Amino acid sequence: MTRVSIPFPYSNQITLASPNTWGLKLLPLAGCLLLSVIACGGNDAPGLEDAHWTRAQRLESLLTTLAADSMEGRRTGTAGAHRAAEFLAAELERYGIEPAGDNGTYVQTVPMARITEDNASGPRERFTLEIDYESWEALPAESIITTESNIIGIIRGSDPELANQAIVLGAHYDHLGIGSPILDSEDVPDSIYNGADDNGSGTAAVLEIARELIQGRAPLRTIVFLLSTGEEFGLLGTRYYIANPVIPLHQTVADLQIEMIGRADDAAGGFGKSWLTGYERTTLGDQLAASKSHIVPDPRPDEDFFFRSDNVAFAVLGIPAHTISSFGLHPDHHQPSDEVGLIDFEHMSAVVDAAVGLVRLLANGAITDWKEGGREGLQDYW
C-alpha cells in the first residue's frame, strides 16, 4: 500500500522520488522471455493438472512465479514487470477468461514518458513520470517514451437486465524492483524487493478467483478483472483504466481490490480472517456482517488504508470501492525480506474463499450504496 494524493480531475503528471534517492539499480534485460521464466528461477507454472491441486497449492505456485528473483521486483518500467504482465495474461488465457484489453488482447497499453535526470528541469533527486491519456503527441519530445501494461479480462454477466452493470475486481502487480543490498536474516545481502505479500499475494488471489468464477455459474453482473501497473508510483495503471474503462464508469457499480493477504493479522482475528477498508462507509459492511463473513472491519482505521490503495481512485468518482487485506503491519513491508517463504498459503487460501463469496455477493446481490457520511474525506482528493 502507498500513500498518495490524487488531484481531480486526474492530472496526467505525477512527480516521484528518483530511484537514486534509495540506491535503485536496474538489472540488464534477463536473457529469458516469459516462456522460459520458470527455467530462470521459481517453480514451474501450474499446468492443466492444477485442477487437482488444493487452492493453497495453486496460490503457492502462482506467487512463487510472481515473486521469483527473475521478475526483478516487478518495478514499473522494467523488464521484470513486463515479464510479470506476460505471465498474468497467459494465466487468464489458460483459464478461458475473455480478453478485455486492446485489440482483442489482455493488455491495456498504458503509455508513459519518463523524463530522466539528464533532461529533467528540477533537482536531480526528482524525476517525472507522465501518463498520456489521449495521445502520444501530448508527451514532451525530449521524454523517453515507454509503455506499461494493465492486464484485463472479463466475465460477461448472464442476466439481461444486470449484465450492463460491472464489478471491477483488481490488484496491482507492480512492486519496487531492485535496490541497494540489505542483509537478510542470515546476513546474506539481498537487493531484490520481491513483493511476495505486496502485492504478489493480491495478484495471485485475483487470478485464483477468476479461475473459480469462470468454472462456475455465470454471475448476473459483469466482472472485470483488472491487474494494474504503477500503484507504487501513484495508482498510475488504475488511473489510466479509469480514463479508458472497459465498461463505462456510470455502469460500474463497485470496485474491490485485494492487497497483502499473505499473512494473518492478529488484530483482525488471526488465521483466515481479513479486513475490509471502508467497511462502515457503504452498505457492503452490513451485508458482510449479516452473512457472518470472515471479512471484518479494518482494525486500524487511523492508518487510513481506505485512502492508500487503488480503490480510492474509484471512490473519489462516487463508485463504492474497498480493499480486502490482512496486512498486520509486518516489518517486511517494502523490504527485500518480503519473500515467498514468509507467506502462509493456508491462511491466504481461506481469505480467497471469503473473497470469492464477496465477489459473488457484489455480482449477484443488491447494489452497494454509500451510507450517509460514507464519502467523508474523499473531498480532499477532488
N, C-alpha and C positions, 0 to 999 in steps of 0.2 A: 504494500500500500504506500501511497505517496501523498504528501500534502501539496495541494495545487489550488490556485485561484483562477477561476475561469471567467474571463470577461464575456459580456453578452451585448450585441451579437458576437458570436465566436470570432475572435481575432485569428488571422492566418499566420501569426508570428508569435513564437514562444522563445524567450531567451533562457538558456540553460547554463548551468555551471559547466565549464570546459572539463573534458576528461583529464586534462593536465592538472586540475586542482586536486585530484586524488590519485594521480600517477597512473592513469589508464594507459595500457599499451594494446595495440591491435596486433593480433597474430596475422601472418600471411594466410591467404586462402588455403585451406587444407586441401590436400590432394585427393579428396574423395567427394563425390556427389552424394545426394540423398540415398541412391540405391545401394551405396556401399557404406552409408553412415554407420551401420551396425558393425561392420568389419573394422571401422576406425575407432571403435570404443563403445561400450554399452552392450546390453543384452540384445538378443535377436528380437526384432519387432514381432508382435503376435501375428501368427498366420491364421488360416481358417480354423485351425484346431482350437483357437482360443474360446470357442463356444463352450468347450468342456471345462474351461478354467473357472475358478471362482472369480468373483468380482475383484477381490483383493489381488489376485494374481494378474488379472488384466491391467489393473491400475499400476501395479508394480512394473510390469513390462513397459507400459506407456511412459511412465515417469522416469524409468531408468534410461530410456532413449532420450527423452526431452532434456534431462539434466546431466547427460553424459558430457565429459570433457570435450568431445568432438563438436558439441554445439556451442562451445566457446562462451557460455554465459548468455547467449541469445540477445545480446545488446542490439538495439535498433540500429540499423545501418551496417551491420557486419555480416560476414559470410555465415557465421553460426546462426544468426537469426533467419537468414534466407533458407538454410537447411532445415531449420525447425518448421518454417512455413510449408516447405515442400512435404515434410513428414505429415503434418496435420492434414493437408489436402489429400494426401494419399490414404490416410486413415478414413476420412469421410467418404472417399470414393469406395473404399473397401467395404464400408458398412452399407453402401447403397443410398446414401444421403444425396438428394438433388443438389447440384452446384447452384450457387446464387451470387457468384462474383461476376467479373467482367467477361463478356463474350462466351457465356456458357461454361466458364471455369469456376473453380472455388476461390480464385484470387481476386480481391478488390485491390487494385493498384492504388497506393497512396503516394502521390508524387511529393517529393520534398526537395528542398535545396539546403545545402549545408554551407554556410559562409565560414570558411576556415579562419584560423588565427591570422593567416597571411593576408587575407583580404577583408577581415573584419575591421570596422571602424572604432570599436570600443576597446576596452582593456584586453590584454592578451589572455586573461584568465576567463574570458567570456566568449561564447560564440552563439550564433543564432541558427535555429532550425526553423524553416518555414514550411507550411503546408500550402500547396496551391490547390484550392478547392475547385477552381473552374478552368484554368488554362495554364499550360506550361509557360505561356508568354508572360504571365504575371511574375515569374521568377527573375531575380536580378541576373543579368548576363554574366556577371563575374562569379556567380554561385556555382558550386559543384552540384549538378543535378543527380539525384538518386531516386529510386523507387523502393518503397517498402510495401508490405502486403498484409492486409486483413484477409483472413481465411473465413469464408462464409458458406454455409449450407442451409437448406430449408426443408422442412416437412410441411406440406400443404394441409390446411385444415380440411376436415371432412364434412363439416356442417355448412349447408348452403348459405345460411344467414350469418354464421360466425367466422367463416374461413377468411373473410377480408379483414379480420382483426388479427393482429400479430403480437406474439410474445417474443422478446429478444432474450435469449439465454447466452451469456457471454463470459469470457475470461480473457485476460491479457496474457500472452505467451512470452512477451519480452522480459528481459532482466537486465543486469548491469554489466555483463561482459567480463573483461579481464583487467585486473588492476595490479598494483604492487603486491609482491608476495607477503603473506601473513602466515606466521607459524600456526599450524593446526594443533590438535590435542596431543599429537605425537611429535611435536616440534619439527614437522616437515613443512617447508614452505609451500603455500598454495595461493595461486593468483587468480584462479577461475571462480567467478561468482556464479555457481551453477543454478541457483534459484530453484531448488527442488520444491520447497514449500511455496516460495514466492516467485512465480506463480505457476510453476510446473504442476503443482497439485490441482489447482483450479482448472487448468487447461486439460489435464487428463480426465478430470471429472466431467467436463462438458463433452468430451469425446465419448466417454462411457455412457452418459445419459443419452446422447444422440443414438448410440448403438442400440440401447434398450428400447427407445421410443420407436425407432423405425421397424423393430421386430414385433411390436405390439399393436393394439388397436389404434387407428389413426386418431390424433387429437381433433377436437372440434375446431379450435382456433389454429392458425398457422404458427409454427415455431421457427424462428430464425436463429441459427447458431452462429455467433459472432466471436471469432478468436482474433483478438485485436493486437496490433503492434503499438509501441510507443507510449504505454501507460506510464512508465517510469520517467518519461520526459514531459508529462503533462497531458495524458489521455489523448495523445495525438491520433491514434487509429480510430478510437471511438468518436472523436470529434469529426473526423473525416467521414465516418459512416453516417453520422447524424446529418451532415451536409449532403450525403449521397445515399439515402436509405434504400434498402431492398423493397420494403413495404413503406408507403408514406407514413410520416410520423403521426399524422392525425388518425391513422388506423392502428398505431402501435399502442397497445393498452397497458403494457407493463414491460419492465426490464428487470432481469435478475442476473447478477454477476456472482461468480464463485471465485473466492480468493483465499488462499492459505488455509487449507483444510487438512494438512498432512500430519498434524499433531493434536492431541487432545488438550483442551483448555479447562483446567480445574474450575475456573471461575464460572464456566458455563455448565458444569455438571460432569466434566470428565469424558471418559470414553463414549464415543458415539454421538455426543452432543455437539451441536453447532449453534451459532447465534446469527441473528439477522439484524443488519444495520437498519435503523429507522423503523423498528418493529412497531412502535407506538404511533407512527406518523400516518399510516394507512390502515385500511380495514383488513389487510393481509395478516397482521398480527393477531387480530381477533379470530380469523379463520384458522390459523395455526394452533392457537390456544384451544379452540373448540375441538380440533381433531386430535389433540394430545400429541402433537408432533414433537420430535426430539430437537426441533429448531426453536430456540428460546430467545428472549430479548438480549440485546447486546449488554454484557455485564459491565462494560466500561464506557458509558456514554460520554464521559469527559474527554475521551480520546478522539472524539469527533470522527469515528470511522465512516459514518454516513457520507462525509464530505471528502473521503480520502481514497475512493475507488471510482471506477468508470461509471457506476450507477448515477453519480451526481450530474454527469453530463446530460443524462436523460431527465433527471429530476428537475433541473432548472428550466426545462421546457414544459413542465407540468405533467410528465409521464411518471406514474408511480414506479419507483425504482429502488431496489435494495441490493445488498450484497450478503451472501452467506459466507461465514468464516468460522474457524475455530482457532484463530491466532491468539495465543496466550502470552504475547509479548516476550517470546523466547529470544535469547541473546544472539541467535544466529541470523536474525533478520538483517538482510543487506550485508552479509558477511560471506567469505568463501566457505565457511563451515555449514552453510545451508545445503546439505548433501542428502542424497537418497537414503543413506544409511541411518538417518535420524527420523525417517518417515515411518509412522505407524499405519500400515496399509489396512489392517483390520478396522481401525478407527475410521480411516478415510473411506473404506467401503460402507461402513454404517452411515456416515454423513451423506454419501452419494445416494444410499437408499432413501433417506429422508428428502434429499433434494429432488429425486425422481418424483416423489409424491407431491412436492410443492409445485414442480413444473406442471404436473398433470392437473393440479388444483387451478393453477393460473390458466391453463389451456382449456379446461372443461367446466370450470365453475363460474361463480359470479365475478363480474369485473371488479377489480380492486380500485377503490377510490381513496382520495386523500381525506383524512379526518380534519376537523376544524383545528387550525393551527399547525397542521402537519407539514406545511411548507416553510415553517419558521426557519430563518437563517439562509434560505435559498436566495432571498432578495440581495444578499451580499455578493452574489455571483452574477447579478444582472447589470 
